[in-house]
């Protein structure tokens, strides 16, 4: 919320993230055109992708297996760039 001249607070416009972690309330997945594809054979299970994801939408399922929640993933490719094993590629989202 932001302050106005009279000291009252007003809500920011929809879609604006004002606090860390609050983006999980907004389904931002449709914004992007790319999605991460995880290669289980290359993955070392280091968990870097889950930790570095700015949307917090990558989940560890089991040993060396991750998935992105596509309702929140914008396809920014931060996970793919950070993966030390080069186990994540970015592909066009399928409609």
Biopython code that builds the backbone (N, CA, C, O; Angstrom):
import numpy as np
from Bio.PDB.StructureBuilder import StructureBuilder

atoms = [
    (1, "UNK", "N", (0.838, -1.180, 0.000)),
    (1, "UNK", "CA", (0.000, 0.000, 0.000)),
    (1, "UNK", "C", (0.879, 1.237, 0.000)),
    (1, "UNK", "O", (2.004, 1.221, 0.499)),
    (2, "UNK", "N", (0.358, 2.286, -0.555)),
    (2, "UNK", "CA", (1.104, 3.531, -0.613)),
    (2, "UNK", "C", (0.343, 4.624, 0.126)),
    (2, "UNK", "O", (-0.885, 4.595, 0.206)),
    (3, "UNK", "N", (1.069, 5.570, 0.654)),
    (3, "UNK", "CA", (0.436, 6.664, 1.401)),
    (3, "UNK", "C", (-0.015, 7.756, 0.449)),
    (3, "UNK", "O", (0.622, 8.007, -0.574)),
    (4, "UNK", "N", (-1.119, 8.401, 0.794)),
    (4, "UNK", "CA", (-1.609, 9.546, 0.029)),
    (4, "UNK", "C", (-1.315, 10.809, 0.817)),
    (4, "UNK", "O", (-0.753, 10.735, 1.910)),
    (5, "UNK", "N", (-1.686, 11.978, 0.280)),
    (5, "UNK", "CA", (-1.421, 13.247, 0.946)),
    (5, "UNK", "C", (-2.102, 13.337, 2.304)),
    (5, "UNK", "O", (-1.539, 13.921, 3.230)),
    (6, "UNK", "N", (-3.288, 12.781, 2.445)),
    (6, "UNK", "CA", (-4.034, 12.878, 3.702)),
    (6, "UNK", "C", (-3.632, 11.794, 4.696)),
    (6, "UNK", "O", (-4.238, 11.686, 5.762)),
    (7, "UNK", "N", (-2.626, 10.993, 4.368)),
    (7, "UNK", "CA", (-2.166, 9.959, 5.276)),
    (7, "UNK", "C", (-2.916, 8.641, 5.141)),
    (7, "UNK", "O", (-2.568, 7.661, 5.799)),
    (8, "UNK", "N", (-3.937, 8.606, 4.299)),
    (8, "UNK", "CA", (-4.664, 7.358, 4.077)),
    (8, "UNK", "C", (-3.855, 6.473, 3.157)),
    (8, "UNK", "O", (-3.081, 6.960, 2.332)),
    (9, "UNK", "N", (-4.030, 5.199, 3.295)),
    (9, "UNK", "CA", (-3.326, 4.255, 2.424)),
    (9, "UNK", "C", (-4.270, 3.757, 1.356)),
    (9, "UNK", "O", (-5.459, 3.548, 1.598)),
    (10, "UNK", "N", (-3.717, 3.570, 0.162)),
    (10, "UNK", "CA", (-4.506, 3.008, -0.929)),
    (10, "UNK", "C", (-3.777, 1.798, -1.483)),
    (10, "UNK", "O", (-2.554, 1.697, -1.382)),
    (11, "UNK", "N", (-4.529, 0.887, -2.064)),
    (11, "UNK", "CA", (-3.948, -0.314, -2.633)),
    (11, "UNK", "C", (-3.297, 0.012, -3.972)),
    (11, "UNK", "O", (-3.813, 0.835, -4.728)),
    (12, "UNK", "N", (-2.149, -0.639, -4.275)),
    (12, "UNK", "CA", (-1.525, -0.434, -5.590)),
    (12, "UNK", "C", (-2.369, -1.113, -6.663)),
    (12, "UNK", "O", (-3.175, -1.987, -6.345)),
    (13, "UNK", "N", (-2.199, -0.727, -7.926)),
    (13, "UNK", "CA", (-2.938, -1.375, -9.016)),
    (13, "UNK", "C", (-2.640, -2.874, -9.061)),
    (13, "UNK", "O", (-1.567, -3.319, -8.653)),
    (14, "UNK", "N", (-3.596, -3.633, -9.558)),
    (14, "UNK", "CA", (-3.416, -5.082, -9.665)),
    (14, "UNK", "C", (-2.213, -5.420, -10.528)),
    (14, "UNK", "O", (-1.925, -4.732, -11.507)),
    (15, "UNK", "N", (-1.521, -6.473, -10.161)),
    (15, "UNK", "CA", (-0.369, -6.936, -10.931)),
    (15, "UNK", "C", (0.955, -6.354, -10.496)),
    (15, "UNK", "O", (2.004, -6.801, -10.959)),
    (16, "UNK", "N", (0.935, -5.368, -9.618)),
    (16, "UNK", "CA", (2.182, -4.780, -9.132)),
    (16, "UNK", "C", (2.594, -5.509, -7.858)),
    (16, "UNK", "O", (1.806, -5.630, -6.920)),
    (17, "UNK", "N", (3.815, -5.986, -7.830)),
    (17, "UNK", "CA", (4.341, -6.689, -6.673)),
    (17, "UNK", "C", (5.046, -5.663, -5.793)),
    (17, "UNK", "O", (6.039, -5.060, -6.200)),
    (18, "UNK", "N", (4.523, -5.471, -4.582)),
    (18, "UNK", "CA", (5.080, -4.446, -3.703)),
    (18, "UNK", "C", (5.930, -4.996, -2.575)),
    (18, "UNK", "O", (6.727, -4.261, -1.990)),
    (19, "UNK", "N", (5.777, -6.281, -2.254)),
    (19, "UNK", "CA", (6.571, -6.897, -1.194)),
    (19, "UNK", "C", (7.135, -8.220, -1.685)),
    (19, "UNK", "O", (6.487, -8.916, -2.466)),
    (20, "UNK", "N", (8.342, -8.578, -1.235)),
    (20, "UNK", "CA", (8.907, -9.868, -1.631)),
    (20, "UNK", "C", (7.976, -11.012, -1.242)),
    (20, "UNK", "O", (7.394, -11.011, -0.158)),
    (21, "UNK", "N", (7.843, -11.983, -2.138)),
    (21, "UNK", "CA", (7.014, -13.152, -1.866)),
    (21, "UNK", "C", (5.544, -12.956, -2.158)),
    (21, "UNK", "O", (4.786, -13.926, -2.166)),
    (22, "UNK", "N", (5.118, -11.723, -2.400)),
    (22, "UNK", "CA", (3.696, -11.487, -2.636)),
    (22, "UNK", "C", (3.293, -11.814, -4.073)),
    (22, "UNK", "O", (2.103, -11.826, -4.387)),
    (23, "UNK", "N", (4.265, -12.079, -4.950)),
    (23, "UNK", "CA", (3.928, -12.397, -6.333)),
    (23, "UNK", "C", (3.207, -13.734, -6.450)),
    (23, "UNK", "O", (2.564, -13.996, -7.466)),
    (24, "UNK", "N", (3.302, -14.584, -5.429)),
    (24, "UNK", "CA", (2.609, -15.864, -5.483)),
    (24, "UNK", "C", (1.093, -15.698, -5.417)),
    (24, "UNK", "O", (0.356, -16.659, -5.637)),
    (25, "UNK", "N", (0.627, -14.503, -5.120)),
    (25, "UNK", "CA", (-0.814, -14.233, -5.144)),
    (25, "UNK", "C", (-1.291, -13.908, -6.554)),
    (25, "UNK", "O", (-2.494, -13.919, -6.818)),
    (26, "UNK", "N", (-0.364, -13.619, -7.462)),
    (26, "UNK", "CA", (-0.699, -13.250, -8.831)),
    (26, "UNK", "C", (-0.228, -14.337, -9.787)),
    (26, "UNK", "O", (0.958, -14.665, -9.812)),
    (27, "UNK", "N", (-1.132, -14.893, -10.564)),
    (27, "UNK", "CA", (-0.750, -15.912, -11.535)),
    (27, "UNK", "C", (-0.100, -15.217, -12.724)),
    (27, "UNK", "O", (-0.777, -14.680, -13.601)),
    (28, "UNK", "N", (1.226, -15.241, -12.731)),
    (28, "UNK", "CA", (2.000, -14.507, -13.731)),
    (28, "UNK", "C", (2.458, -15.379, -14.900)),
    (28, "UNK", "O", (3.113, -14.881, -15.816)),
    (29, "UNK", "N", (2.127, -16.662, -14.884)),
    (29, "UNK", "CA", (2.569, -17.578, -15.930)),
    (29, "UNK", "C", (2.210, -17.173, -17.345)),
    (29, "UNK", "O", (3.035, -17.320, -18.246)),
    (30, "UNK", "N", (0.999, -16.666, -17.574)),
    (30, "UNK", "CA", (0.632, -16.289, -18.946)),
    (30, "UNK", "C", (1.444, -15.136, -19.522)),
    (30, "UNK", "O", (1.341, -14.871, -20.720)),
    (31, "UNK", "N", (2.239, -14.446, -18.727)),
    (31, "UNK", "CA", (3.013, -13.313, -19.204)),
    (31, "UNK", "C", (4.124, -13.729, -20.147)),
    (31, "UNK", "O", (4.474, -12.970, -21.051)),
    (32, "UNK", "N", (4.686, -14.908, -19.963)),
    (32, "UNK", "CA", (5.865, -15.305, -20.724)),
    (32, "UNK", "C", (5.552, -16.205, -21.895)),
    (32, "UNK", "O", (4.429, -16.685, -22.049)),
    (33, "UNK", "N", (6.571, -16.430, -22.729)),
    (33, "UNK", "CA", (6.409, -17.317, -23.877)),
    (33, "UNK", "C", (7.304, -18.550, -23.782)),
    (33, "UNK", "O", (7.195, -19.465, -24.598)),
    (34, "UNK", "N", (8.194, -18.574, -22.777)),
    (34, "UNK", "CA", (9.107, -19.704, -22.600)),
    (34, "UNK", "C", (8.799, -20.456, -21.322)),
    (34, "UNK", "O", (8.250, -19.897, -20.373)),
    (35, "UNK", "N", (9.159, -21.727, -21.308)),
    (35, "UNK", "CA", (9.016, -22.521, -20.088)),
    (35, "UNK", "C", (10.250, -23.407, -19.923)),
    (35, "UNK", "O", (10.835, -23.849, -20.912)),
    (36, "UNK", "N", (10.645, -23.666, -18.671)),
    (36, "UNK", "CA", (11.818, -24.503, -18.432)),
    (36, "UNK", "C", (11.505, -25.985, -18.630)),
    (36, "UNK", "O", (10.437, -26.469, -18.256)),
    (37, "UNK", "N", (12.460, -26.684, -19.223)),
    (37, "UNK", "CA", (12.366, -28.135, -19.383)),
    (37, "UNK", "C", (13.568, -28.713, -18.651)),
    (37, "UNK", "O", (14.712, -28.360, -18.938)),
    (38, "UNK", "N", (13.298, -29.601, -17.707)),
    (38, "UNK", "CA", (14.330, -30.156, -16.837)),
    (38, "UNK", "C", (14.786, -31.507, -17.363)),
    (38, "UNK", "O", (13.962, -32.382, -17.631)),
    (39, "UNK", "N", (16.098, -31.683, -17.513)),
    (39, "UNK", "CA", (16.691, -32.938, -17.975)),
    (39, "UNK", "C", (17.189, -33.704, -16.754)),
    (39, "UNK", "O", (18.216, -33.359, -16.168)),
    (40, "UNK", "N", (16.465, -34.728, -16.383)),
    (40, "UNK", "CA", (16.776, -35.507, -15.182)),
    (40, "UNK", "C", (18.125, -36.219, -15.297)),
    (40, "UNK", "O", (18.794, -36.445, -14.289)),
    (41, "UNK", "N", (18.520, -36.569, -16.506)),
    (41, "UNK", "CA", (19.792, -37.265, -16.711)),
    (41, "UNK", "C", (20.989, -36.353, -16.416)),
    (41, "UNK", "O", (21.993, -36.807, -15.869)),
    (42, "UNK", "N", (20.886, -35.094, -16.771)),
    (42, "UNK", "CA", (21.968, -34.140, -16.529)),
    (42, "UNK", "C", (21.940, -33.570, -15.114)),
    (42, "UNK", "O", (22.977, -33.169, -14.586)),
    (43, "UNK", "N", (20.771, -33.532, -14.504)),
    (43, "UNK", "CA", (20.594, -32.888, -13.198)),
    (43, "UNK", "C", (21.451, -33.562, -12.124)),
    (43, "UNK", "O", (21.541, -34.788, -12.053)),
    (44, "UNK", "N", (22.076, -32.726, -11.295)),
    (44, "UNK", "CA", (22.883, -33.234, -10.183)),
    (44, "UNK", "C", (22.145, -33.130, -8.848)),
    (44, "UNK", "O", (22.638, -33.599, -7.821)),
    (45, "UNK", "N", (20.956, -32.510, -8.870)),
    (45, "UNK", "CA", (20.179, -32.358, -7.639)),
    (45, "UNK", "C", (20.710, -31.279, -6.714)),
    (45, "UNK", "O", (20.500, -31.341, -5.502)),
    (46, "UNK", "N", (21.394, -30.294, -7.270)),
    (46, "UNK", "CA", (22.030, -29.253, -6.444)),
    (46, "UNK", "C", (21.029, -28.260, -5.844)),
    (46, "UNK", "O", (21.354, -27.559, -4.886)),
    (47, "UNK", "N", (19.818, -28.196, -6.399)),
    (47, "UNK", "CA", (18.749, -27.343, -5.889)),
    (47, "UNK", "C", (18.925, -25.861, -6.244)),
    (47, "UNK", "O", (18.170, -25.022, -5.753)),
    (48, "UNK", "N", (19.896, -25.530, -7.077)),
    (48, "UNK", "CA", (20.129, -24.140, -7.449)),
    (48, "UNK", "C", (18.903, -23.526, -8.114)),
    (48, "UNK", "O", (18.552, -22.385, -7.815)),
    (49, "UNK", "N", (18.252, -24.254, -9.001)),
    (49, "UNK", "CA", (17.099, -23.722, -9.727)),
    (49, "UNK", "C", (15.965, -23.327, -8.777)),
    (49, "UNK", "O", (15.341, -22.278, -8.945)),
    (50, "UNK", "N", (15.709, -24.166, -7.791)),
    (50, "UNK", "CA", (14.625, -23.887, -6.839)),
    (50, "UNK", "C", (14.947, -22.656, -5.989)),
    (50, "UNK", "O", (14.067, -21.844, -5.703)),
    (51, "UNK", "N", (16.201, -22.529, -5.592)),
    (51, "UNK", "CA", (16.607, -21.419, -4.730)),
    (51, "UNK", "C", (16.637, -20.097, -5.488)),
    (51, "UNK", "O", (16.246, -19.063, -4.946)),
    (52, "UNK", "N", (17.098, -20.122, -6.735)),
    (52, "UNK", "CA", (17.322, -18.875, -7.472)),
    (52, "UNK", "C", (16.079, -18.352, -8.198)),
    (52, "UNK", "O", (16.063, -17.193, -8.611)),
    (53, "UNK", "N", (15.059, -19.158, -8.362)),
    (53, "UNK", "CA", (13.852, -18.738, -9.085)),
    (53, "UNK", "C", (13.227, -17.507, -8.421)),
    (53, "UNK", "O", (12.835, -17.570, -7.255)),
    (54, "UNK", "N", (13.131, -16.385, -9.152)),
    (54, "UNK", "CA", (12.584, -15.170, -8.542)),
    (54, "UNK", "C", (11.100, -15.263, -8.207)),
    (54, "UNK", "O", (10.609, -14.501, -7.375)),
    (55, "UNK", "N", (10.391, -16.173, -8.833)),
    (55, "UNK", "CA", (8.966, -16.343, -8.541)),
    (55, "UNK", "C", (8.711, -17.438, -7.502)),
    (55, "UNK", "O", (7.593, -17.575, -7.003)),
    (56, "UNK", "N", (9.740, -18.211, -7.178)),
    (56, "UNK", "CA", (9.570, -19.286, -6.200)),
    (56, "UNK", "C", (8.635, -20.373, -6.689)),
    (56, "UNK", "O", (7.918, -20.983, -5.896)),
    (57, "UNK", "N", (8.637, -20.619, -7.994)),
    (57, "UNK", "CA", (7.673, -21.572, -8.551)),
    (57, "UNK", "C", (8.287, -22.909, -8.959)),
    (57, "UNK", "O", (7.589, -23.756, -9.517)),
    (58, "UNK", "N", (9.575, -23.117, -8.693)),
    (58, "UNK", "CA", (10.194, -24.412, -8.993)),
    (58, "UNK", "C", (10.149, -25.271, -7.734)),
    (58, "UNK", "O", (10.544, -24.836, -6.653)),
    (59, "UNK", "N", (9.663, -26.490, -7.894)),
    (59, "UNK", "CA", (9.520, -27.412, -6.775)),
    (59, "UNK", "C", (10.359, -28.663, -6.996)),
    (59, "UNK", "O", (10.464, -29.171, -8.112)),
    (60, "UNK", "N", (10.955, -29.148, -5.910)),
    (60, "UNK", "CA", (11.717, -30.400, -5.926)),
    (60, "UNK", "C", (10.723, -31.529, -5.696)),
    (60, "UNK", "O", (10.063, -31.566, -4.658)),
    (61, "UNK", "N", (10.609, -32.442, -6.640)),
    (61, "UNK", "CA", (9.650, -33.542, -6.536)),
    (61, "UNK", "C", (10.265, -34.770, -5.880)),
    (61, "UNK", "O", (9.711, -35.324, -4.930)),
    (62, "UNK", "N", (11.398, -35.182, -6.388)),
    (62, "UNK", "CA", (12.143, -36.327, -5.850)),
    (62, "UNK", "C", (13.572, -36.191, -6.328)),
    (62, "UNK", "O", (13.922, -35.208, -6.981)),
    (63, "UNK", "N", (14.397, -37.168, -6.008)),
    (63, "UNK", "CA", (15.814, -37.088, -6.355)),
    (63, "UNK", "C", (16.019, -36.692, -7.820)),
    (63, "UNK", "O", (15.565, -37.375, -8.737)),
    (64, "UNK", "N", (16.712, -35.572, -8.008)),
    (64, "UNK", "CA", (17.051, -35.069, -9.335)),
    (64, "UNK", "C", (15.838, -34.839, -10.239)),
    (64, "UNK", "O", (15.938, -34.974, -11.459)),
    (65, "UNK", "N", (14.703, -34.496, -9.648)),
    (65, "UNK", "CA", (13.522, -34.198, -10.466)),
    (65, "UNK", "C", (12.840, -32.938, -9.938)),
    (65, "UNK", "O", (12.436, -32.865, -8.777)),
    (66, "UNK", "N", (12.727, -31.962, -10.813)),
    (66, "UNK", "CA", (12.134, -30.668, -10.489)),
    (66, "UNK", "C", (11.053, -30.348, -11.501)),
    (66, "UNK", "O", (11.045, -30.893, -12.604)),
    (67, "UNK", "N", (10.141, -29.461, -11.126)),
    (67, "UNK", "CA", (9.150, -28.957, -12.069)),
    (67, "UNK", "C", (8.830, -27.518, -11.719)),
    (67, "UNK", "O", (8.978, -27.097, -10.572)),
    (68, "UNK", "N", (8.394, -26.771, -12.712)),
    (68, "UNK", "CA", (7.988, -25.383, -12.510)),
    (68, "UNK", "C", (6.470, -25.316, -12.562)),
    (68, "UNK", "O", (5.844, -25.951, -13.411)),
    (69, "UNK", "N", (5.886, -24.552, -11.661)),
    (69, "UNK", "CA", (4.450, -24.313, -11.671)),
    (69, "UNK", "C", (4.185, -23.276, -12.752)),
    (69, "UNK", "O", (4.505, -22.101, -12.575)),
    (70, "UNK", "N", (3.607, -23.695, -13.860)),
    (70, "UNK", "CA", (3.447, -22.822, -15.016)),
    (70, "UNK", "C", (2.370, -21.758, -14.823)),
    (70, "UNK", "O", (2.215, -20.890, -15.681)),
    (71, "UNK", "N", (1.633, -21.801, -13.737)),
    (71, "UNK", "CA", (0.699, -20.712, -13.443)),
    (71, "UNK", "C", (1.452, -19.479, -12.948)),
    (71, "UNK", "O", (0.919, -18.369, -12.975)),
    (72, "UNK", "N", (2.701, -19.676, -12.492)),
    (72, "UNK", "CA", (3.487, -18.579, -11.952)),
    (72, "UNK", "C", (4.788, -18.324, -12.707)),
    (72, "UNK", "O", (5.335, -17.224, -12.624)),
    (73, "UNK", "N", (5.293, -19.308, -13.436)),
    (73, "UNK", "CA", (6.555, -19.165, -14.169)),
    (73, "UNK", "C", (6.372, -18.229, -15.361)),
    (73, "UNK", "O", (5.506, -18.444, -16.209)),
    (74, "UNK", "N", (7.204, -17.186, -15.410)),
    (74, "UNK", "CA", (7.139, -16.213, -16.507)),
    (74, "UNK", "C", (8.138, -16.531, -17.615)),
    (74, "UNK", "O", (8.189, -15.834, -18.628)),
    (75, "UNK", "N", (8.923, -17.574, -17.424)),
    (75, "UNK", "CA", (9.897, -17.947, -18.450)),
    (75, "UNK", "C", (11.087, -17.026, -18.524)),
    (75, "UNK", "O", (11.615, -16.778, -19.608)),
    (76, "UNK", "N", (11.520, -16.512, -17.380)),
    (76, "UNK", "CA", (12.625, -15.547, -17.347)),
    (76, "UNK", "C", (13.982, -16.191, -17.635)),
    (76, "UNK", "O", (14.929, -15.488, -17.989)),
    (77, "UNK", "N", (14.093, -17.500, -17.492)),
    (77, "UNK", "CA", (15.303, -18.280, -17.778)),
    (77, "UNK", "C", (16.421, -18.092, -16.750)),
    (77, "UNK", "O", (17.556, -18.491, -17.009)),
    (78, "UNK", "N", (16.135, -17.503, -15.608)),
    (78, "UNK", "CA", (17.147, -17.368, -14.558)),
    (78, "UNK", "C", (17.604, -18.754, -14.111)),
    (78, "UNK", "O", (18.794, -18.975, -13.883)),
    (79, "UNK", "N", (16.667, -19.678, -13.987)),
    (79, "UNK", "CA", (17.016, -21.038, -13.563)),
    (79, "UNK", "C", (17.947, -21.716, -14.563)),
    (79, "UNK", "O", (18.912, -22.371, -14.170)),
    (80, "UNK", "N", (17.660, -21.560, -15.849)),
    (80, "UNK", "CA", (18.482, -22.183, -16.893)),
    (80, "UNK", "C", (19.887, -21.582, -16.925)),
    (80, "UNK", "O", (20.869, -22.299, -17.121)),
    (81, "UNK", "N", (19.978, -20.288, -16.734)),
    (81, "UNK", "CA", (21.285, -19.625, -16.734)),
    (81, "UNK", "C", (22.114, -20.019, -15.514)),
    (81, "UNK", "O", (23.339, -20.109, -15.597)),
    (82, "UNK", "N", (21.451, -20.254, -14.384)),
    (82, "UNK", "CA", (22.156, -20.554, -13.135)),
    (82, "UNK", "C", (22.506, -22.026, -12.965)),
    (82, "UNK", "O", (23.351, -22.364, -12.136)),
    (83, "UNK", "N", (21.877, -22.898, -13.728)),
    (83, "UNK", "CA", (22.084, -24.343, -13.553)),
    (83, "UNK", "C", (23.526, -24.727, -13.891)),
    (83, "UNK", "O", (23.947, -24.590, -15.040)),
    (84, "UNK", "N", (24.287, -25.207, -12.900)),
    (84, "UNK", "CA", (25.684, -25.563, -13.160)),
    (84, "UNK", "C", (25.838, -26.811, -14.032)),
    (84, "UNK", "O", (26.895, -27.016, -14.629)),
    (85, "UNK", "N", (24.808, -27.641, -14.112)),
    (85, "UNK", "CA", (24.880, -28.870, -14.910)),
    (85, "UNK", "C", (24.285, -28.689, -16.306)),
    (85, "UNK", "O", (24.253, -29.633, -17.095)),
    (86, "UNK", "N", (23.819, -27.489, -16.608)),
    (86, "UNK", "CA", (23.178, -27.214, -17.901)),
    (86, "UNK", "C", (22.025, -28.190, -18.157)),
    (86, "UNK", "O", (21.847, -28.686, -19.270)),
    (87, "UNK", "N", (21.240, -28.456, -17.094)),
    (87, "UNK", "CA", (20.155, -29.432, -17.166)),
    (87, "UNK", "C", (18.794, -28.805, -17.430)),
    (87, "UNK", "O", (17.780, -29.502, -17.416)),
    (88, "UNK", "N", (18.758, -27.487, -17.672)),
    (88, "UNK", "CA", (17.490, -26.811, -17.932)),
    (88, "UNK", "C", (17.586, -26.081, -19.260)),
    (88, "UNK", "O", (18.497, -25.282, -19.475)),
    (89, "UNK", "N", (16.650, -26.358, -20.140)),
    (89, "UNK", "CA", (16.553, -25.624, -21.397)),
    (89, "UNK", "C", (15.224, -24.889, -21.406)),
    (89, "UNK", "O", (14.275, -25.295, -20.736)),
    (90, "UNK", "N", (15.162, -23.816, -22.161)),
    (90, "UNK", "CA", (13.941, -23.042, -22.261)),
    (90, "UNK", "C", (13.301, -23.321, -23.623)),
    (90, "UNK", "O", (13.953, -23.223, -24.662)),
    (91, "UNK", "N", (12.019, -23.668, -23.595)),
    (91, "UNK", "CA", (11.290, -23.957, -24.819)),
    (91, "UNK", "C", (10.028, -23.105, -24.857)),
    (91, "UNK", "O", (9.537, -22.657, -23.821)),
    (92, "UNK", "N", (9.507, -22.887, -26.063)),
    (92, "UNK", "CA", (8.264, -22.139, -26.198)),
    (92, "UNK", "C", (7.143, -22.867, -25.482)),
    (92, "UNK", "O", (7.040, -24.092, -25.543)),
    (93, "UNK", "N", (6.301, -22.094, -24.799)),
    (93, "UNK", "CA", (5.159, -22.681, -24.107)),
    (93, "UNK", "C", (4.190, -23.249, -25.140)),
    (93, "UNK", "O", (3.981, -22.677, -26.210)),
    (94, "UNK", "N", (3.624, -24.360, -24.794)),
    (94, "UNK", "CA", (2.606, -24.978, -25.646)),
    (94, "UNK", "C", (1.245, -24.513, -25.173)),
    (94, "UNK", "O", (0.935, -24.578, -23.983)),
    (95, "UNK", "N", (0.440, -24.046, -26.100)),
    (95, "UNK", "CA", (-0.897, -23.575, -25.735)),
    (95, "UNK", "C", (-1.907, -24.670, -25.740)),
    (95, "UNK", "O", (-3.079, -24.431, -25.453)),
]
sb = StructureBuilder()
sb.init_structure("model")
sb.init_model(0)
sb.init_chain("A")
sb.init_seg("    ")
for serial, (resi, resn, name, xyz) in enumerate(atoms, 1):
    if name == "N":
        sb.init_residue(resn, " ", resi, " ")
    sb.init_atom(name, np.array(xyz, "f"), 0.0, 1.0, " ", f" {name:<3s}", serial, name[0])
structure = sb.get_structure()
